[in-house]
Every structure is written in structure tokens, then in C-alpha cells.
Amino acid sequence: MLASPLALLLPVLLTGPASVEPASSPCQTGVHHVELPATATAETARVCISPGQTTLINFDGALVPGSLALDSADRFTQAEPGPSSLKLVPSEKLATGERLRLTVRFQGAAAPTSAALLLVVHPAQATPLVDVHRLTRTVESFRQELEVRDEQVRQLQQENARLRAENAGPGGLAGLHALGLLEEEAFRVWSKNPSARASPTSSMLLDGAVASFRAAGRVAVTMLLKNPEGAAPWTAQDAKVVMEDRKGMELRVLAVWPKEPILAGRTLKLVVEAEVADEKAQGPFTLRVWEAEGGRTAIVQGVMLP
């Protein structure tokens, strides 16, 4: 008597699918080239294996003896590592859709020092040959990268220490005294800069006198900048202070304040603070202050320091 359609379907409904990956998943039947980046990634290359079929994996470097780690190795007919290769023959004990992790370690110090593959069991297809190639990086390249990052960290630590010192003390002139910047001979003010003028190519206009201040090792220049009528809002981001008659002499800018937009037709008092080690560096200087977004620059020439 023929079985009913329900009787044929019932075992499948009770047992469910035998694999976590469809049997029809595409497999490469030729040579599968795998490139390993120097740094680890979240994605692991997949390789198809099939019961009774041989898959040979060639690595581009010598392997550490005994470093092979293979899930369910006892269910392989063969799992034979060579000096730089691995021969795999799965047995019928492996079920379609199973995923097994394979890892090996390389000899030497080049990165990556290990390789990982995800073996996916297919009912009929296996990738016969896999070539694993490393996009290697030497230990020296990692060392150079670390040196660059260490220097960046050192600079950030110095900047943070300076900011903590400035924020920990009192404000105003007492704060300058606490930082050692207020000295009788060093603290001077030049309330007017008659030679200061906006460059014809400046995006912002000068709307008053330019004043300059000198403390111990620092200078500050204040100016009233006006955004022309009909222009888009302008916000200062950073600045450059360059001496006009001494090529190459540039002061290291410490701060540009405030960081708020100047609306069209409005005026804002801006201060640029910089380091100066040479007491004779009095100018004339050219100030270039550029905006946070866009290419407009405020250019003030002929700025003198006290």
C-alpha cells in the first residue's frame, strides 16, 4: 500500500532541517584564493568541504608544528598538516551544513601570525584547492606605527596638563599670576595698532582698532571682525600668525576665541593667543583666521606687538 502524502511529510516536520546552511549554498569548485589582512577582521573566509572528498589548503608560510586546531577533528578521515599545507578528507559522520573552525599558526614574526578558516560541510561539492595568502606586515612597521601613536599621546598629555593647570587656578589676572604669566616687565599692552588693516582679500572686515597684549612667553591680539551684509554666518576655527619681514617665522597659536558664529552684518570681538619666545618679535605680523566650514579667511596685516 502506498504511503499517504502526510506520512511522507511527517518525519521531515518532526526532525526539522539537518543543516544550518542550505545545501544549495554556492561552493567554489576551482582554486579558492584567500587573502588574510595584517590585522584581524570580523569576517572569516569560508571553504566548502564534503564527505569523502579531498580539500588541500596551501599556506604561503611555514606552519608551527602542532599548531593545527580543528573542530571535530575525530570526524575526519584525514587531517594531515604538512610544513605549509593541510590535507582534509571529511568522513560521513559530518552533517550537511555543519560549520567547523580551523586555525593554524605561522612561524616567524610577520603579521598575521595565524590564519582561521570556516569549513562548511556540503553534501556534494568540495573546494579542491585553497591558497591562503597573507597581506603581511613586519614587526618593524608595527613598531613605527606605535612610535607615531606614542608621540601623539605624549602631545595630547602635555596639552591636557596645560589645560588642567589653566583651569585649576583662579581666573583673571590672579589666574595669570598663578600660571607665572604675569610679570612686571613682561605684561604690556598696545591698545592701538595704527598699522593694522584688513587685507583687500579678507572675507571679514575690521570694525575698530586692533589691540595686542604681551605676557611672559605669550601674546594676544584682539580685533573686532564684521561679517559683510548678505554673507553666510562665519565661525572662526583656527589661526596663523606670521611675521611679515622674516620669512618662516611663525608663532604657535594656542587659542582662538570665541567659537561662535558672526551673522551677516554683525560684529564680534575675537582674540588670538600665541606663544612667543623672542622679546624682539614685535612685528609687523599678518593674522589669518579661517572659518570652521568653508574657505573664507579673515586676514589682518600690519599687526604690531608690544
C-alpha positions in Angstrom: 0.0 0.0 0.0 1.3 3.4 -0.9 2.1 5.8 1.9 0.0 8.8 2.2 1.5 12.3 1.5 1.1 13.1 5.2 3.1 10.0 6.2 5.9 11.0 3.9 5.9 14.6 5.2 5.7 13.8 8.9 9.3 12.7 9.5 10.6 15.9 7.9 8.3 18.0 10.1 9.4 16.2 13.3 13.1 16.2 12.6 13.4 19.6 11.0 16.3 20.7 8.6 19.6 18.8 9.0 21.8 21.9 8.4 22.1 25.5 9.4 23.1 26.4 5.9 21.2 25.4 2.8 22.7 22.6 0.8 22.5 24.7 -2.3 24.9 27.3 -1.0 27.4 28.1 -3.8 30.9 26.5 -3.5 34.0 27.2 -5.4 34.9 24.1 -7.4 38.2 25.5 -8.6 41.1 27.2 -6.8 39.9 29.3 -3.9 42.2 32.3 -3.2 42.0 33.6 0.4 43.8 36.8 1.4 44.4 37.4 5.1 44.8 41.1 6.1 47.6 42.0 8.5 45.1 43.0 11.2 42.2 40.8 12.3 38.8 41.3 10.9 35.3 40.1 12.0 34.8 38.1 8.8 36.3 34.6 8.4 36.7 33.1 4.9 34.5 30.1 4.2 35.7 26.9 2.5 33.4 24.1 1.3 34.2 20.5 2.3 32.3 17.4 1.5 32.4 13.8 3.0 34.8 11.6 1.1 36.3 14.4 -1.0 39.8 15.9 -0.6 40.5 19.5 0.1 44.1 20.7 0.1 44.9 24.0 1.8 48.3 25.6 0.9 49.7 28.4 3.1 52.2 31.0 2.0 54.5 30.4 5.0 55.8 27.6 7.2 53.4 26.5 10.0 54.3 26.0 13.6 54.3 22.2 14.2 51.4 21.0 16.3 49.5 24.4 15.9 46.6 22.9 14.0 43.2 23.4 15.8 40.2 21.8 14.0 36.7 21.4 15.4 35.5 17.7 15.3 38.9 16.5 14.0 37.9 13.0 15.0 35.2 13.0 12.4 37.7 13.5 9.6 39.1 10.5 7.7 42.3 12.6 7.2 43.5 15.8 8.6 47.2 15.8 7.8 49.2 19.0 8.2 52.4 19.4 6.3 55.2 22.0 6.6 53.0 24.7 4.9 49.9 22.8 3.8 46.9 20.8 5.2 45.1 17.9 3.6 41.5 17.3 4.7 39.1 14.4 3.9 35.9 14.6 5.9 34.0 11.4 6.9 30.3 10.6 6.5 29.9 11.5 10.2 29.7 15.2 9.3 26.3 16.5 8.6 25.4 18.9 5.8 25.5 22.5 6.9 27.9 22.0 9.8 30.4 24.7 10.3 33.8 23.9 11.7 36.6 26.3 12.6 40.1 25.7 11.5 43.1 27.6 12.8 46.9 27.4 12.3 49.8 29.5 13.4 52.7 30.6 11.2 56.4 30.6 12.0 58.2 33.9 12.2 57.2 37.4 13.3 55.4 38.7 10.3 51.7 39.6 10.8 49.2 38.0 10.7 50.8 35.3 12.8 47.8 32.9 12.4 45.1 32.0 10.0 41.5 31.0 10.5 39.0 29.4 8.1 35.4 28.4 8.4 34.8 24.9 6.9 31.2 24.5 5.7 30.0 20.9 5.0 28.3 20.5 1.6 26.5 17.3 0.6 28.2 17.0 -2.8 30.7 19.8 -3.5 34.1 20.5 -2.0 36.7 23.1 -2.9 39.6 21.0 -4.1 42.4 23.6 -3.6 42.7 26.6 -1.3 45.6 29.1 -1.5 45.9 31.2 1.6 48.0 34.3 1.1 48.9 36.8 3.9 49.0 40.6 3.3 51.9 40.7 5.8 53.2 43.5 7.9 56.6 43.3 9.6 57.2 43.8 13.3 59.2 47.0 12.3 56.1 48.5 10.6 54.0 47.9 13.8 56.8 49.5 15.9 56.9 52.6 13.7 53.2 52.9 14.0 53.3 52.6 17.7 56.1 55.3 17.9 53.9 57.7 16.0 50.9 57.0 18.2 53.1 57.3 21.3 54.2 60.8 20.2 50.6 61.8 19.5 49.6 60.6 23.0 52.6 62.5 24.5 51.5 65.7 22.8 47.9 65.2 24.0 49.0 64.6 27.5 51.1 67.8 27.5 48.1 69.7 26.1 45.8 68.2 28.8 48.3 69.0 31.5 48.4 72.6 30.3 44.6 72.9 30.2 44.2 71.4 33.7 46.8 73.8 35.0 44.9 76.8 33.5 41.5 75.6 34.6 42.6 74.7 38.2 43.6 78.2 39.3 41.7 81.4 39.6 40.6 83.4 36.7 41.5 86.9 35.6 44.9 88.5 36.5 45.2 86.3 39.5 45.0 83.3 37.2 47.8 84.7 35.0 49.9 85.2 38.1 49.2 81.6 39.2 50.5 80.4 35.8 53.6 82.6 36.0 52.4 84.7 33.1 52.0 88.0 34.9 55.4 89.8 35.3 56.0 93.5 35.8 58.4 93.7 32.8 56.6 91.2 30.6 53.0 92.2 30.8 52.4 95.0 28.3 49.5 96.3 26.3 49.4 98.1 23.0 45.9 99.4 22.9 46.1 100.7 19.4 47.7 99.3 16.2 47.5 102.1 13.7 49.3 100.0 11.1 46.8 97.1 11.4 44.5 96.8 8.4 42.3 94.3 6.8 43.7 92.8 3.6 41.8 93.5 0.4 41.3 89.8 0.1 39.9 89.4 3.6 36.5 87.8 3.9 35.8 89.7 7.2 36.0 93.5 7.8 37.8 95.3 10.6 35.3 97.3 12.7 37.6 99.2 15.1 41.1 99.2 16.5 43.3 96.1 16.9 44.8 95.7 20.4 47.8 93.5 21.3 49.0 92.2 24.7 52.2 90.5 25.8 52.7 88.4 28.9 55.5 86.0 29.8 56.0 84.0 26.7 52.6 84.8 25.3 50.9 87.3 23.2 47.2 88.0 22.4 45.6 90.1 19.7 42.1 91.3 19.9 40.1 92.6 17.0 36.5 93.5 16.0 35.6 91.5 13.0 32.5 92.3 10.9 30.7 89.9 8.6 29.6 91.7 5.5 25.9 92.2 4.8 24.3 89.3 2.9 27.1 86.9 3.7 26.6 83.5 5.3 27.4 83.1 9.1 31.2 82.8 9.8 32.7 80.9 12.7 36.5 81.1 13.5 38.2 77.7 13.7 42.0 78.3 13.8 44.6 81.0 13.0 48.1 81.6 11.8 50.4 84.4 12.9 53.3 85.0 10.6 56.0 87.8 10.7 55.9 89.8 7.5 59.6 90.8 7.2 61.1 87.5 8.5 60.2 84.6 6.2 59.5 81.4 8.0 58.9 82.9 11.5 55.5 81.8 12.7 54.1 81.9 16.2 52.4 78.8 17.6 48.7 79.6 18.1 47.3 78.4 21.4 43.7 79.6 21.2 41.1 81.4 19.0 38.1 82.6 21.0 35.1 82.7 21.0 33.9 79.8 18.8 30.5 81.4 17.9 29.2 82.5 14.5 29.2 86.0 13.3 26.0 86.7 11.5 25.7 88.8 8.4 26.1 92.5 9.2 27.1 91.7 12.8 30.4 92.3 14.7 32.3 90.0 17.1 35.3 90.7 19.2 37.9 87.9 18.5 41.1 87.1 20.4 44.0 85.1 19.1 46.6 83.9 21.6 50.0 82.6 20.7 53.4 81.6 22.1 56.3 84.0 21.6 59.8 83.3 22.9 61.7 86.2 21.3 61.2 89.5 23.1 62.3 91.3 19.9 59.5 89.7 17.9 57.3 92.7 17.6 56.1 92.6 14.1 54.6 93.5 11.8 52.6 90.3 11.7 49.9 89.0 9.5 47.0 87.2 11.1 45.0 84.7 9.1 41.8 83.3 10.8 39.8 80.8 8.8 36.3 79.5 9.3 35.2 76.2 10.6 33.3 75.3 7.5 34.1 76.8 4.1 37.0 78.6 2.7 36.6 82.2 3.9 39.5 83.7 5.8 39.9 86.9 7.8 43.3 88.5 7.0 44.7 91.3 9.1 48.1 92.8 8.2 50.5 95.1 10.0 49.8 93.8 13.5 52.4 95.0 16.0 53.2 93.5 19.4 54.2 95.4 22.5 
